[in-house]
Amino acid sequence: MANKINEKQEKMTLKGYYRNLPDAVHPKTDFITRIMSECGVSFTTARNWVMGITRPFNPDHVQRLSAITGIAAEDLWEN
């Protein structure tokens, strides 16, 4: 009887297997991607801001980061 059940199932392809995998959740990468999208900057630029390596020159970007995070603009980076 087990053989009959297996015969009725559709064959799985590699593409089908891949498509059936659950979507991955990467909150840190998603956060960087959101900054990229909302500020119109590269992944490297957004990551450098988050890591404190550089800061935005454009005050609108600072305000956008503040709005995204809920952190006051003056508190986004350590002095």
C-alpha positions in Angstrom: 0.0 0.0 0.0 2.9 2.4 0.7 4.1 2.0 -2.9 0.7 3.1 -4.2 0.8 6.3 -2.1 4.2 7.2 -3.3 3.2 6.5 -7.0 0.4 9.1 -6.7 2.6 11.8 -5.3 4.2 14.2 -7.8 7.9 14.1 -8.3 9.8 16.8 -6.5 12.3 18.7 -8.6 15.2 20.8 -7.2 13.4 23.9 -8.3 10.2 22.8 -6.6 12.1 21.9 -3.5 13.7 25.4 -3.5 10.4 27.2 -4.0 8.8 25.2 -1.1 11.4 26.3 1.4 10.2 28.9 3.9 11.3 32.5 3.4 14.3 33.3 5.6 14.1 36.1 8.1 17.2 38.2 8.5 16.2 41.2 10.7 19.6 42.9 10.5 19.9 42.6 6.7 16.2 43.7 6.4 17.0 46.8 8.5 20.0 47.7 6.3 17.9 47.1 3.2 15.2 49.4 4.6 17.7 52.2 5.2 19.0 51.7 1.6 15.5 51.9 0.2 14.3 54.9 2.2 17.6 56.9 1.9 18.6 55.9 -1.6 22.1 54.8 -0.6 24.1 51.6 -1.1 24.3 48.7 1.2 27.8 49.6 2.2 26.8 53.2 3.1 23.8 52.1 5.1 25.9 49.5 7.0 28.7 52.0 7.7 26.1 54.4 9.2 24.7 51.6 11.4 28.2 50.4 12.5 29.2 54.0 13.3 32.0 54.0 10.8 30.5 57.1 9.0 27.6 59.4 9.4 25.3 60.8 6.8 26.1 64.3 5.5 22.6 64.8 4.4 20.4 66.0 7.3 17.3 64.4 5.7 19.0 61.0 6.0 19.6 61.6 9.7 15.9 62.5 10.2 14.9 59.4 8.2 17.1 57.2 10.4 15.5 58.8 13.4 12.0 58.2 12.1 12.8 54.5 11.2 14.3 53.7 14.6 12.5 56.1 17.0 15.8 57.3 18.3 16.4 61.0 18.6 18.7 62.3 15.9 21.2 63.5 18.5 21.4 60.1 20.0 21.9 58.0 16.9 25.7 57.9 17.4 28.0 58.1 20.3 30.0 61.3 20.5 
